[in-house]
Each structure stands twice: as C-alpha cells, then as structure tokens.
C-alpha cells in the first residue's frame, strides 16, 4: 500500500469534489459563461467555481496556509511558508472547445520548495501525484 501525507490526501479529496462540477459543465460546454483575461486567455464560470471549491476544501484542515491561484491570485494567510498553488482547469481552451484534454492541478510549496503535487484528469479519471522525500517500492510476488 502507498503511504501518502495528510496534505496529499487533502488535495485528492479537494480535486475529487471539484471534478464533479467540471464533468457536469464539460457535458454542457455550449452553455458556459466565458470572459477574457487577455488575448487568447479565457476564464469560465467553471474555473472560478472549481477554484473556490478547492480553496474551501484545503482551508478546512489547513486554515492558515496561503494560496497562489490562477484566477484569484495571491491569498496571504498567517502561514506564508506553506502555499497551495492551484490551476483549477489547466487547459481551459481545450475545455471550451469540448476537447477532453485538461486537468485540475494543485501543488504545495513549503519554505520556497515544492513538496507535493497532483494532476487530476476528471474526464479519464486519472490522477498523478508526487511527494518530495517519498520513495515508492513496488514488490511483485509470484
């Protein structure tokens, strides 16, 4: 069995909750509200909702951690040494065009160093994650 940290476990739960809205909205992409952040840079109502859900979920346990998020920007809390880094929909242009290649991304930076990261593809239901100082040993038995 793989042992993961409480931080990574929290990240997994946050993306799983947020992904329900991504999947629903992806099925109704033609009805989404879209606005421009800049030339060829779009933000959807889904981006904002997913970002808010992730921030809310991560804050339940780690109330003092700060945030750096694509849509909101910086949120400074008491703990500025630990920062959640969030991209609610990495691949928004694909999402908008109904192309099922995008992901929800979260990382945790601690003392200016990334210590864990997670990428979740809600359409394929695939999750990739890594943690610093964790070694995975796979034992295959006959």
N, CA, C and O atoms as a GROMACS GRO file, in nm:
protein
  568
    1UNK      N    1   0.084  -0.117   0.000
    1UNK     CA    2   0.000   0.000   0.000
    1UNK      C    3   0.089   0.125   0.000
    1UNK      O    4   0.194   0.127   0.065
    2UNK      N    5   0.048   0.226  -0.072
    2UNK     CA    6   0.122   0.351  -0.079
    2UNK      C    7   0.084   0.439   0.039
    2UNK      O    8  -0.034   0.459   0.067
    3UNK      N    9   0.183   0.492   0.106
    3UNK     CA   10   0.159   0.584   0.217
    3UNK      C   11   0.170   0.727   0.164
    3UNK      O   12   0.271   0.765   0.105
    4UNK      N   13   0.066   0.805   0.186
    4UNK     CA   14   0.068   0.944   0.142
    4UNK      C   15   0.048   1.035   0.262
    4UNK      O   16  -0.007   0.996   0.364
    5UNK      N   17   0.093   1.158   0.246
    5UNK     CA   18   0.083   1.255   0.356
    5UNK      C   19  -0.061   1.305   0.371
    5UNK      O   20  -0.144   1.287   0.282
    6UNK      N   21  -0.087   1.367   0.484
    6UNK     CA   22  -0.220   1.425   0.506
    6UNK      C   23  -0.246   1.538   0.406
    6UNK      O   24  -0.359   1.560   0.364
    7UNK      N   25  -0.140   1.611   0.368
    7UNK     CA   26  -0.157   1.718   0.270
    7UNK      C   27  -0.201   1.663   0.135
    7UNK      O   28  -0.292   1.716   0.072
    8UNK      N   29  -0.136   1.556   0.091
    8UNK     CA   30  -0.173   1.497  -0.038
    8UNK      C   31  -0.312   1.437  -0.031
    8UNK      O   32  -0.389   1.448  -0.127
    9UNK      N   33  -0.345   1.375   0.079
    9UNK     CA   34  -0.480   1.320   0.097
    9UNK      C   35  -0.584   1.431   0.087
    9UNK      O   36  -0.690   1.412   0.027
   10UNK      N   37  -0.556   1.544   0.145
   10UNK     CA   38  -0.645   1.660   0.138
   10UNK      C   39  -0.659   1.711  -0.006
   10UNK      O   40  -0.769   1.746  -0.049
   11UNK      N   41  -0.549   1.714  -0.079
   11UNK     CA   42  -0.552   1.756  -0.219
   11UNK      C   43  -0.639   1.662  -0.302
   11UNK      O   44  -0.716   1.707  -0.387
   12UNK      N   45  -0.627   1.532  -0.277
   12UNK     CA   46  -0.706   1.433  -0.351
   12UNK      C   47  -0.855   1.455  -0.327
   12UNK      O   48  -0.934   1.455  -0.421
   13UNK      N   49  -0.892   1.473  -0.202
   13UNK     CA   50  -1.033   1.495  -0.170
   13UNK      C   51  -1.086   1.623  -0.233
   13UNK      O   52  -1.201   1.628  -0.278
   14UNK      N   53  -1.004   1.727  -0.236
   14UNK     CA   54  -1.046   1.854  -0.294
   14UNK      C   55  -1.071   1.841  -0.445
   14UNK      O   56  -1.172   1.890  -0.495
   15UNK      N   57  -0.980   1.775  -0.517
   15UNK     CA   58  -1.000   1.761  -0.662
   15UNK      C   59  -1.115   1.667  -0.694
   15UNK      O   60  -1.185   1.686  -0.794
   16UNK      N   61  -1.134   1.568  -0.612
   16UNK     CA   62  -1.247   1.477  -0.637
   16UNK      C   63  -1.380   1.551  -0.622
   16UNK      O   64  -1.472   1.530  -0.701
   17UNK      N   65  -1.390   1.635  -0.523
   17UNK     CA   66  -1.514   1.713  -0.505
   17UNK      C   67  -1.531   1.812  -0.619
   17UNK      O   68  -1.641   1.823  -0.675
   18UNK      N   69  -1.427   1.884  -0.654
   18UNK     CA   70  -1.435   1.986  -0.760
   18UNK      C   71  -1.461   1.924  -0.897
   18UNK      O   72  -1.526   1.986  -0.981
   19UNK      N   73  -1.411   1.804  -0.919
   19UNK     CA   74  -1.423   1.742  -1.051
   19UNK      C   75  -1.568   1.715  -1.091
   19UNK      O   76  -1.599   1.709  -1.210
   20UNK      N   77  -1.655   1.698  -0.996
   20UNK     CA   78  -1.797   1.674  -1.026
   20UNK      C   79  -1.855   1.790  -1.108
   20UNK      O   80  -1.934   1.769  -1.200
   21UNK      N   81  -1.816   1.911  -1.073
   21UNK     CA   82  -1.864   2.028  -1.145
   21UNK      C   83  -1.799   2.041  -1.283
   21UNK      O   84  -1.863   2.083  -1.379
   22UNK      N   85  -1.673   2.004  -1.291
   22UNK     CA   86  -1.602   2.009  -1.419
   22UNK      C   87  -1.668   1.912  -1.518
   22UNK      O   88  -1.694   1.948  -1.633
   23UNK      N   89  -1.693   1.792  -1.473
   23UNK     CA   90  -1.755   1.691  -1.560
   23UNK      C   91  -1.893   1.735  -1.605
   23UNK      O   92  -1.927   1.724  -1.722
   24UNK      N   93  -1.973   1.785  -1.512
   24UNK     CA   94  -2.107   1.831  -1.547
   24UNK      C   95  -2.102   1.945  -1.648
   24UNK      O   96  -2.174   1.943  -1.748
   25UNK      N   97  -2.016   2.044  -1.622
   25UNK     CA   98  -2.006   2.159  -1.712
   25UNK      C   99  -1.946   2.122  -1.847
   25UNK      O  100  -1.983   2.180  -1.949
   26UNK      N  101  -1.855   2.026  -1.849
   26UNK     CA  102  -1.796   1.984  -1.976
   26UNK      C  103  -1.904   1.924  -2.066
   26UNK      O  104  -1.899   1.940  -2.188
   27UNK      N  105  -2.001   1.856  -2.007
   27UNK     CA  106  -2.112   1.800  -2.083
   27UNK      C  107  -2.206   1.906  -2.138
   27UNK      O  108  -2.285   1.878  -2.228
   28UNK      N  109  -2.199   2.027  -2.083
   28UNK     CA  110  -2.285   2.138  -2.127
   28UNK      C  111  -2.201   2.259  -2.164
   28UNK      O  112  -2.238   2.372  -2.135
   29UNK      N  113  -2.088   2.235  -2.229
   29UNK     CA  114  -1.990   2.339  -2.257
   29UNK      C  115  -2.048   2.455  -2.338
   29UNK      O  116  -2.003   2.569  -2.324
   30UNK      N  117  -2.147   2.428  -2.422
   30UNK     CA  118  -2.205   2.535  -2.504
   30UNK      C  119  -2.284   2.636  -2.420
   30UNK      O  120  -2.314   2.745  -2.468
   31UNK      N  121  -2.318   2.602  -2.296
   31UNK     CA  122  -2.396   2.692  -2.210
   31UNK      C  123  -2.309   2.772  -2.112
   31UNK      O  124  -2.361   2.852  -2.035
   32UNK      N  125  -2.177   2.750  -2.116
   32UNK     CA  126  -2.089   2.814  -2.017
   32UNK      C  127  -2.076   2.964  -2.037
   32UNK      O  128  -2.082   3.015  -2.149
   33UNK      N  129  -2.059   3.033  -1.926
   33UNK     CA  130  -2.029   3.176  -1.930
   33UNK      C  131  -1.878   3.192  -1.938
   33UNK      O  132  -1.804   3.137  -1.856
   34UNK      N  133  -1.834   3.268  -2.038
   34UNK     CA  134  -1.691   3.283  -2.064
   34UNK      C  135  -1.656   3.431  -2.063
   34UNK      O  136  -1.733   3.515  -2.111
   35UNK      N  137  -1.540   3.463  -2.008
   35UNK     CA  138  -1.490   3.601  -2.015
   35UNK      C  139  -1.342   3.596  -2.050
   35UNK      O  140  -1.277   3.492  -2.038
   36UNK      N  141  -1.290   3.710  -2.095
   36UNK     CA  142  -1.149   3.717  -2.134
   36UNK      C  143  -1.065   3.774  -2.021
   36UNK      O  144  -1.104   3.871  -1.955
   37UNK      N  145  -0.948   3.712  -2.000
   37UNK     CA  146  -0.849   3.769  -1.909
   37UNK      C  147  -0.748   3.850  -1.989
   37UNK      O  148  -0.691   3.946  -1.939
   38UNK      N  149  -0.728   3.811  -2.112
   38UNK     CA  150  -0.632   3.876  -2.200
   38UNK      C  151  -0.646   3.814  -2.338
   38UNK      O  152  -0.733   3.730  -2.358
   39UNK      N  153  -0.562   3.854  -2.432
   39UNK     CA  154  -0.570   3.795  -2.566
   39UNK      C  155  -0.550   3.643  -2.559
   39UNK      O  156  -0.451   3.594  -2.506
   40UNK      N  157  -0.645   3.571  -2.613
   40UNK     CA  158  -0.642   3.424  -2.614
   40UNK      C  159  -0.631   3.362  -2.475
   40UNK      O  160  -0.581   3.251  -2.461
   41UNK      N  161  -0.676   3.432  -2.375
   41UNK     CA  162  -0.671   3.383  -2.238
   41UNK      C  163  -0.811   3.398  -2.180
   41UNK      O  164  -0.858   3.509  -2.155
   42UNK      N  165  -0.877   3.284  -2.159
   42UNK     CA  166  -1.016   3.286  -2.117
   42UNK      C  167  -1.031   3.228  -1.977
   42UNK      O  168  -0.948   3.151  -1.929
   43UNK      N  169  -1.140   3.269  -1.913
   43UNK     CA  170  -1.176   3.213  -1.784
   43UNK      C  171  -1.325   3.180  -1.790
   43UNK      O  172  -1.404   3.257  -1.844
   44UNK      N  173  -1.362   3.067  -1.735
   44UNK     CA  174  -1.502   3.026  -1.735
   44UNK      C  175  -1.557   3.031  -1.593
   44UNK      O  176  -1.483   3.040  -1.495
   45UNK      N  177  -1.688   3.024  -1.586
   45UNK     CA  178  -1.754   3.014  -1.457
   45UNK      C  179  -1.707   2.888  -1.385
   45UNK      O  180  -1.697   2.884  -1.263
   46UNK      N  181  -1.678   2.783  -1.464
   46UNK     CA  182  -1.630   2.657  -1.407
   46UNK      C  183  -1.493   2.676  -1.342
   46UNK      O  184  -1.470   2.625  -1.232
   47UNK      N  185  -1.401   2.750  -1.408
   47UNK     CA  186  -1.270   2.779  -1.349
   47UNK      C  187  -1.288   2.839  -1.210
   47UNK      O  188  -1.225   2.795  -1.113
   48UNK      N  189  -1.373   2.939  -1.202
   48UNK     CA  190  -1.393   3.011  -1.075
   48UNK      C  191  -1.456   2.921  -0.970
   48UNK      O  192  -1.416   2.924  -0.853
   49UNK      N  193  -1.556   2.842  -1.010
   49UNK     CA  194  -1.622   2.754  -0.914
   49UNK      C  195  -1.526   2.648  -0.862
   49UNK      O  196  -1.520   2.623  -0.742
   50UNK      N  197  -1.450   2.586  -0.953
   50UNK     CA  198  -1.354   2.482  -0.914
   50UNK      C  199  -1.249   2.541  -0.820
   50UNK      O  200  -1.214   2.480  -0.719
   51UNK      N  201  -1.199   2.659  -0.853
   51UNK     CA  202  -1.100   2.725  -0.768
   51UNK      C  203  -1.156   2.750  -0.628
   51UNK      O  204  -1.088   2.724  -0.529
   52UNK      N  205  -1.278   2.798  -0.620
   52UNK     CA  206  -1.340   2.824  -0.490
   52UNK      C  207  -1.361   2.696  -0.409
   52UNK      O  208  -1.339   2.695  -0.288
   53UNK      N  209  -1.403   2.589  -0.475
   53UNK     CA  210  -1.423   2.461  -0.406
   53UNK      C  211  -1.290   2.410  -0.351
   53UNK      O  212  -1.283   2.366  -0.236
   54UNK      N  213  -1.186   2.416  -0.432
   54UNK     CA  214  -1.055   2.366  -0.389
   54UNK      C  215  -1.004   2.449  -0.271
   54UNK      O  216  -0.956   2.393  -0.173
   55UNK      N  217  -1.013   2.580  -0.281
   55UNK     CA  218  -0.968   2.666  -0.170
   55UNK      C  219  -1.047   2.636  -0.043
   55UNK      O  220  -0.989   2.626   0.065
   56UNK      N  221  -1.177   2.621  -0.057
   56UNK     CA  222  -1.262   2.590   0.059
   56UNK      C  223  -1.224   2.457   0.122
   56UNK      O  224  -1.212   2.447   0.244
   57UNK      N  225  -1.204   2.354   0.039
   57UNK     CA  226  -1.168   2.222   0.090
   57UNK      C  227  -1.031   2.220   0.157
   57UNK      O  228  -1.014   2.162   0.264
   58UNK      N  229  -0.933   2.283   0.094
   58UNK     CA  230  -0.798   2.286   0.150
   58UNK      C  231  -0.794   2.367   0.280
   58UNK      O  232  -0.714   2.338   0.370
   59UNK      N  233  -0.878   2.468   0.289
   59UNK     CA  234  -0.880   2.555   0.408
   59UNK      C  235  -0.948   2.490   0.528
   59UNK      O  236  -0.928   2.535   0.640
   60UNK      N  237  -1.026   2.387   0.506
   60UNK     CA  238  -1.095   2.321   0.618
   60UNK      C  239  -0.995   2.266   0.720
   60UNK      O  240  -1.018   2.276   0.840
   61UNK      N  241  -0.886   2.209   0.672
   61UNK     CA  242  -0.787   2.148   0.760
   61UNK      C  243  -0.665   2.237   0.779
   61UNK      O  244  -0.610   2.245   0.889
   62UNK      N  245  -0.624   2.303   0.673
   62UNK     CA  246  -0.504   2.387   0.677
   62UNK      C  247  -0.546   2.534   0.668
   62UNK      O  248  -0.520   2.601   0.568
   63UNK      N  249  -0.611   2.580   0.770
   63UNK     CA  250  -0.672   2.713   0.772
   63UNK      C  251  -0.573   2.828   0.750
   63UNK      O  252  -0.609   2.930   0.692
   64UNK      N  253  -0.450   2.810   0.795
   64UNK     CA  254  -0.354   2.921   0.790
   64UNK      C  255  -0.265   2.922   0.666
   64UNK      O  256  -0.191   3.018   0.645
   65UNK      N  257  -0.271   2.816   0.584
   65UNK     CA  258  -0.188   2.813   0.463
   65UNK      C  259  -0.231   2.923   0.367
   65UNK      O  260  -0.349   2.958   0.361
   66UNK      N  261  -0.137   2.975   0.292
   66UNK     CA  262  -0.166   3.077   0.192
   66UNK      C  263  -0.195   3.010   0.057
   66UNK      O  264  -0.182   2.888   0.043
   67UNK      N  265  -0.236   3.091  -0.041
   67UNK     CA  266  -0.272   3.039  -0.173
   67UNK      C  267  -0.212   3.125  -0.283
   67UNK      O  268  -0.194   3.246  -0.267
   68UNK      N  269  -0.182   3.060  -0.393
   68UNK     CA  270  -0.149   3.127  -0.518
   68UNK      C  271  -0.231   3.054  -0.622
   68UNK      O  272  -0.205   2.939  -0.656
   69UNK      N  273  -0.332   3.124  -0.674
   69UNK     CA  274  -0.425   3.060  -0.764
   69UNK      C  275  -0.436   3.138  -0.894
   69UNK      O  276  -0.422   3.260  -0.897
   70UNK      N  277  -0.460   3.065  -1.002
   70UNK     CA  278  -0.460   3.127  -1.134
   70UNK      C  279  -0.564   3.238  -1.148
   70UNK      O  280  -0.534   3.343  -1.205
   71UNK      N  281  -0.682   3.219  -1.098
   71UNK     CA  282  -0.789   3.317  -1.120
   71UNK      C  283  -0.792   3.426  -1.012
   71UNK      O  284  -0.808   3.544  -1.044
   72UNK      N  285  -0.777   3.389  -0.887
   72UNK     CA  286  -0.784   3.485  -0.776
   72UNK      C  287  -0.651   3.556  -0.754
   72UNK      O  288  -0.648   3.674  -0.720
   73UNK      N  289  -0.541   3.484  -0.771
   73UNK     CA  290  -0.409   3.540  -0.743
   73UNK      C  291  -0.363   3.497  -0.605
   73UNK      O  292  -0.389   3.384  -0.563
   74UNK      N  293  -0.295   3.586  -0.534
   74UNK     CA  294  -0.240   3.553  -0.402
   74UNK      C  295  -0.344   3.577  -0.293
   74UNK      O  296  -0.417   3.676  -0.293
   75UNK      N  297  -0.347   3.483  -0.200
   75UNK     CA  298  -0.426   3.497  -0.078
   75UNK      C  299  -0.328   3.472   0.035
   75UNK      O  300  -0.285   3.359   0.058
   76UNK      N  301  -0.292   3.578   0.105
   76UNK     CA  302  -0.197   3.564   0.216
   76UNK      C  303  -0.273   3.534   0.344
   76UNK      O  304  -0.366   3.606   0.382
   77UNK      N  305  -0.231   3.428   0.410
   77UNK     CA  306  -0.285   3.392   0.540
   77UNK      C  307  -0.170   3.395   0.640
   77UNK      O  308  -0.059   3.436   0.606
   78UNK      N  309  -0.195   3.354   0.762
   78UNK     CA  310  -0.092   3.359   0.867
   78UNK      C  311   0.034   3.283   0.829
   78UNK      O  312   0.145   3.327   0.857
   79UNK      N  313   0.016   3.169   0.766
   79UNK     CA  314   0.129   3.085   0.728
   79UNK      C  315   0.168   3.114   0.584
   79UNK      O  316   0.105   3.064   0.491
   80UNK      N  317   0.270   3.196   0.565
   80UNK     CA  318   0.317   3.231   0.431
   80UNK      C  319   0.431   3.139   0.386
   80UNK      O  320   0.481   3.153   0.274
   81UNK      N  321   0.472   3.046   0.473
   81UNK     CA  322   0.576   2.949   0.438
   81UNK      C  323   0.516   2.832   0.359
   81UNK      O  324   0.586   2.768   0.280
   82UNK      N  325   0.387   2.806   0.382
   82UNK     CA  326   0.317   2.698   0.312
   82UNK      C  327   0.212   2.760   0.220
   82UNK      O  328   0.122   2.831   0.265
   83UNK      N  329   0.227   2.732   0.092
   83UNK     CA  330   0.140   2.794  -0.008
   83UNK      C  331   0.084   2.686  -0.101
   83UNK      O  332   0.158   2.609  -0.162
   84UNK      N  333  -0.050   2.682  -0.110
   84UNK     CA  334  -0.116   2.597  -0.208
   84UNK      C  335  -0.112   2.671  -0.342
   84UNK      O  336  -0.146   2.789  -0.349
   85UNK      N  337  -0.070   2.602  -0.446
   85UNK     CA  338  -0.067   2.658  -0.581
   85UNK      C  339  -0.171   2.583  -0.663
   85UNK      O  340  -0.168   2.460  -0.673
   86UNK      N  341  -0.265   2.660  -0.723
   86UNK     CA  342  -0.381   2.598  -0.788
   86UNK      C  343  -0.400   2.648  -0.930
   86UNK      O  344  -0.396   2.768  -0.956
   87UNK      N  345  -0.421   2.554  -1.021
   87UNK     CA  346  -0.471   2.585  -1.154
   87UNK      C  347  -0.599   2.504  -1.167
   87UNK      O  348  -0.594   2.383  -1.188
   88UNK      N  349  -0.715   2.569  -1.155
   88UNK     CA  350  -0.841   2.495  -1.150
   88UNK      C  351  -0.872   2.415  -1.276
   88UNK      O  352  -0.924   2.304  -1.268
   89UNK      N  353  -0.842   2.472  -1.392
   89UNK     CA  354  -0.856   2.396  -1.518
   89UNK      C  355  -0.736   2.432  -1.604
   89UNK      O  356  -0.733   2.535  -1.671
   90UNK      N  357  -0.637   2.343  -1.602
   90UNK     CA  358  -0.520   2.362  -1.685
   90UNK      C  359  -0.557   2.306  -1.823
   90UNK      O  360  -0.568   2.185  -1.841
   91UNK      N  361  -0.574   2.396  -1.917
   91UNK     CA  362  -0.622   2.358  -2.049
   91UNK      C  363  -0.762   2.412  -2.074
   91UNK      O  364  -0.845   2.344  -2.135
   92UNK      N  365  -0.788   2.533  -2.027
   92UNK     CA  366  -0.921   2.593  -2.042
   92UNK      C  367  -0.965   2.601  -2.188
   92UNK      O  368  -1.083   2.582  -2.218
   93UNK      N  369  -0.872   2.630  -2.279
   93UNK     CA  370  -0.910   2.641  -2.420
   93UNK      C  371  -0.962   2.506  -2.471
   93UNK      O  372  -1.062   2.503  -2.542
   94UNK      N  373  -0.896   2.398  -2.436
   94UNK     CA  374  -0.948   2.266  -2.474
   94UNK      C  375  -1.085   2.243  -2.413
   94UNK      O  376  -1.176   2.196  -2.481
   95UNK      N  377  -1.101   2.275  -2.286
   95UNK     CA  378  -1.228   2.261  -2.216
   95UNK      C  379  -1.338   2.335  -2.292
   95UNK      O  380  -1.447   2.281  -2.314
   96UNK      N  381  -1.310   2.459  -2.331
   96UNK     CA  382  -1.408   2.542  -2.401
   96UNK      C  383  -1.448   2.487  -2.537
   96UNK      O  384  -1.561   2.506  -2.583
   97UNK      N  385  -1.355   2.419  -2.601
   97UNK     CA  386  -1.382   2.364  -2.734
   97UNK      C  387  -1.430   2.219  -2.730
   97UNK      O  388  -1.443   2.154  -2.835
   98UNK      N  389  -1.458   2.169  -2.612
   98UNK     CA  390  -1.508   2.032  -2.599
   98UNK      C  391  -1.402   1.926  -2.623
   98UNK      O  392  -1.435   1.811  -2.653
   99UNK      N  393  -1.276   1.963  -2.610
   99UNK     CA  394  -1.166   1.869  -2.627
   99UNK      C  395  -1.131   1.813  -2.488
   99UNK      O  396  -1.095   1.890  -2.398
  100UNK      N  397  -1.141   1.683  -2.469
  100UNK     CA  398  -1.127   1.626  -2.334
  100UNK      C  399  -0.983   1.609  -2.286
  100UNK      O  400  -0.947   1.504  -2.233
  101UNK      N  401  -0.902   1.712  -2.305
  101UNK     CA  402  -0.763   1.708  -2.259
  101UNK      C  403  -0.736   1.831  -2.173
  101UNK      O  404  -0.689   1.933  -2.224
  102UNK      N  405  -0.764   1.822  -2.045
  102UNK     CA  406  -0.740   1.927  -1.948
  102UNK      C  407  -0.732   1.860  -1.810
  102UNK      O  408  -0.766   1.743  -1.795
  103UNK      N  409  -0.686   1.934  -1.711
  103UNK     CA  410  -0.669   1.875  -1.579
  103UNK      C  411  -0.683   1.980  -1.470
  103UNK      O  412  -0.676   2.100  -1.494
  104UNK      N  413  -0.703   1.931  -1.350
  104UNK     CA  414  -0.702   2.014  -1.228
  104UNK      C  415  -0.565   1.992  -1.165
  104UNK      O  416  -0.524   1.878  -1.145
  105UNK      N  417  -0.495   2.101  -1.134
  105UNK     CA  418  -0.359   2.090  -1.081
  105UNK      C  419  -0.346   2.161  -0.946
  105UNK      O  420  -0.394   2.273  -0.930
  106UNK      N  421  -0.283   2.095  -0.852
  106UNK     CA  422  -0.255   2.154  -0.721
  106UNK      C  423  -0.113   2.115  -0.680
  106UNK      O  424  -0.070   2.002  -0.702
  107UNK      N  425  -0.042   2.210  -0.622
  107UNK     CA  426   0.089   2.181  -0.564
  107UNK      C  427   0.096   2.247  -0.426
  107UNK      O  428   0.021   2.340  -0.398
  108UNK      N  429   0.184   2.197  -0.344
  108UNK     CA  430   0.210   2.259  -0.213
  108UNK      C  431   0.355   2.301  -0.209
  108UNK      O  432   0.446   2.219  -0.226
  109UNK      N  433   0.375   2.429  -0.187
  109UNK     CA  434   0.509   2.483  -0.170
  109UNK      C  435   0.532   2.508  -0.022
  109UNK      O  436   0.450   2.571   0.045
  110UNK      N  437   0.642   2.458   0.029
  110UNK     CA  438   0.677   2.477   0.169
  110UNK      C  439   0.819   2.531   0.176
  110UNK      O  440   0.912   2.468   0.126
  111UNK      N  441   0.835   2.645   0.238
  111UNK     CA  442   0.965   2.709   0.250
  111UNK      C  443   1.033   2.724   0.113
  111UNK      O  444   1.150   2.693   0.096
  112UNK      N  445   0.955   2.774   0.016
  112UNK     CA  446   1.002   2.804  -0.120
  112UNK      C  447   1.043   2.681  -0.200
  112UNK      O  448   1.120   2.691  -0.295
  113UNK      N  449   0.990   2.565  -0.162
  113UNK     CA  450   1.022   2.442  -0.233
  113UNK      C  451   0.892   2.361  -0.252
  113UNK      O  452   0.815   2.344  -0.158
  114UNK      N  453   0.870   2.312  -0.374
  114UNK     CA  454   0.753   2.229  -0.399
  114UNK      C  455   0.774   2.094  -0.330
  114UNK      O  456   0.873   2.025  -0.355
  115UNK      N  457   0.680   2.057  -0.243
  115UNK     CA  458   0.693   1.932  -0.168
  115UNK      C  459   0.593   1.826  -0.211
  115UNK      O  460   0.612   1.708  -0.185
  116UNK      N  461   0.486   1.869  -0.278
  116UNK     CA  462   0.391   1.772  -0.332
  116UNK      C  463   0.313   1.835  -0.445
  116UNK      O  464   0.294   1.957  -0.450
  117UNK      N  465   0.268   1.751  -0.536
  117UNK     CA  466   0.192   1.799  -0.649
  117UNK      C  467   0.096   1.692  -0.698
  117UNK      O  468   0.119   1.572  -0.681
  118UNK      N  469  -0.013   1.738  -0.758
  118UNK     CA  470  -0.116   1.647  -0.803
  118UNK      C  471  -0.175   1.701  -0.933
  118UNK      O  472  -0.199   1.820  -0.947
  119UNK      N  473  -0.198   1.611  -1.028
  119UNK     CA  474  -0.266   1.643  -1.152
  119UNK      C  475  -0.379   1.543  -1.165
  119UNK      O  476  -0.358   1.422  -1.156
  120UNK      N  477  -0.500   1.593  -1.187
  120UNK     CA  478  -0.616   1.506  -1.200
  120UNK      C  479  -0.689   1.535  -1.329
  120UNK      O  480  -0.731   1.648  -1.353
  121UNK      N  481  -0.705   1.432  -1.411
  121UNK     CA  482  -0.782   1.441  -1.535
  121UNK      C  483  -0.921   1.386  -1.503
  121UNK      O  484  -0.938   1.264  -1.495
  122UNK      N  485  -1.020   1.473  -1.485
  122UNK     CA  486  -1.152   1.425  -1.445
  122UNK      C  487  -1.226   1.347  -1.554
  122UNK      O  488  -1.311   1.264  -1.522
  123UNK      N  489  -1.195   1.372  -1.678
  123UNK     CA  490  -1.262   1.301  -1.787
  123UNK      C  491  -1.215   1.155  -1.795
  123UNK      O  492  -1.297   1.064  -1.810
  124UNK      N  493  -1.086   1.135  -1.784
  124UNK     CA  494  -1.031   0.998  -1.789
  124UNK      C  495  -1.026   0.934  -1.652
  124UNK      O  496  -0.998   0.814  -1.639
  125UNK      N  497  -1.054   1.012  -1.548
  125UNK     CA  498  -1.045   0.967  -1.410
  125UNK      C  499  -0.905   0.914  -1.380
  125UNK      O  500  -0.887   0.806  -1.323
  126UNK      N  501  -0.805   0.993  -1.422
  126UNK     CA  502  -0.664   0.958  -1.399
  126UNK      C  503  -0.602   1.062  -1.306
  126UNK      O  504  -0.621   1.182  -1.323
  127UNK      N  505  -0.526   1.013  -1.210
  127UNK     CA  506  -0.461   1.101  -1.114
  127UNK      C  507  -0.313   1.067  -1.107
  127UNK      O  508  -0.273   0.951  -1.103
  128UNK      N  509  -0.232   1.173  -1.107
  128UNK     CA  510  -0.087   1.158  -1.094
  128UNK      C  511  -0.043   1.247  -0.980
  128UNK      O  512  -0.086   1.362  -0.970
  129UNK      N  513   0.043   1.195  -0.892
  129UNK     CA  514   0.091   1.277  -0.782
  129UNK      C  515   0.231   1.236  -0.742
  129UNK      O  516   0.277   1.126  -0.772
  130UNK      N  517   0.296   1.328  -0.675
  130UNK     CA  518   0.432   1.302  -0.626
  130UNK      C  519   0.453   1.382  -0.498
  130UNK      O  520   0.393   1.487  -0.477
  131UNK      N  521   0.540   1.330  -0.415
  131UNK     CA  522   0.579   1.399  -0.292
  131UNK      C  523   0.730   1.391  -0.277
  131UNK      O  524   0.792   1.288  -0.305
  132UNK      N  525   0.786   1.500  -0.232
  132UNK     CA  526   0.929   1.502  -0.207
  132UNK      C  527   0.960   1.412  -0.088
  132UNK      O  528   0.883   1.406   0.008
  133UNK      N  529   1.068   1.343  -0.095
  133UNK     CA  530   1.119   1.251   0.008
  133UNK      C  531   1.040   1.122   0.020
  133UNK      O  532   1.066   1.042   0.110
  134UNK      N  533   0.944   1.100  -0.068
  134UNK     CA  534   0.871   0.973  -0.065
  134UNK      C  535   0.933   0.879  -0.168
  134UNK      O  536   0.960   0.918  -0.281
  135UNK      N  537   0.955   0.759  -0.126
  135UNK     CA  538   1.008   0.658  -0.215
  135UNK      C  539   0.904   0.547  -0.224
  135UNK      O  540   0.857   0.495  -0.123
  136UNK      N  541   0.869   0.512  -0.345
  136UNK     CA  542   0.773   0.406  -0.366
  136UNK      C  543   0.849   0.280  -0.405
  136UNK      O  544   0.926   0.279  -0.501
  137UNK      N  545   0.828   0.177  -0.330
  137UNK     CA  546   0.892   0.050  -0.360
  137UNK      C  547   0.780  -0.047  -0.398
  137UNK      O  548   0.687  -0.071  -0.321
  138UNK      N  549   0.791  -0.101  -0.516
  138UNK     CA  550   0.691  -0.195  -0.566
  138UNK      C  551   0.746  -0.336  -0.553
  138UNK      O  552   0.852  -0.366  -0.608
  139UNK      N  553   0.676  -0.420  -0.484
  139UNK     CA  554   0.718  -0.558  -0.466
  139UNK      C  555   0.619  -0.645  -0.540
  139UNK      O  556   0.499  -0.641  -0.513
  140UNK      N  557   0.670  -0.725  -0.635
  140UNK     CA  558   0.585  -0.813  -0.712
  140UNK      C  559   0.606  -0.955  -0.659
  140UNK      O  560   0.717  -1.007  -0.658
  141UNK      N  561   0.498  -1.016  -0.617
  141UNK     CA  562   0.504  -1.154  -0.567
  141UNK      C  563   0.449  -1.248  -0.672
  141UNK      O  564   0.352  -1.216  -0.741
  142UNK      N  565   0.512  -1.364  -0.684
  142UNK     CA  566   0.466  -1.465  -0.780
  142UNK      C  567   0.337  -1.527  -0.739
  142UNK      O  568   0.285  -1.614  -0.809
   0.00000   0.00000   0.00000
